[in-house]
Amino acid sequence: QVRLVESGGGLVQPGGSLRLSCLVSPNIFSFNTMGWYRQAPGNQRELVASITEGGLIRYSDSVKGRFTISRDINKNIMYLQMNGLKPDDTAVHYCKTNGIRLGVSWGQGTQVTVSS
């Protein structure tokens, strides 16, 4: 069974920072790809950043240079460090995993609100 638990969302002023965490079970090595997605009201869910089993990283153009995806293999946690936050970053952020054996799984989401 796959379980993904996100945390770290909240309200922050423009220009501020947040770090999202996704606790992954059974373990990070069970998945070929993991990533962060977000969905704002009225919009489709979109990729923010992803990381493969081999460590290949990809970012959406809208967050390049501001966000950093990483993982702690020992703790089975994936992170998204978000700096220079903008009101357009306001959305529910989801953790996603994809594994050959375990398929695709989503976390419950964590709200990020950027507002003054």
Secondary structure, DSSP 8 states (H G I E B T S, - for coil): --EEEEE--EEE-TT--EEEEEEEES-GGG-SEEEEEEE-TTS--EEEEEEETT--EEE-TTTTTTEEEEEETTTTEEEEEE-S--GGG-EEEEEEEEETTTEEEE---EEEEE--
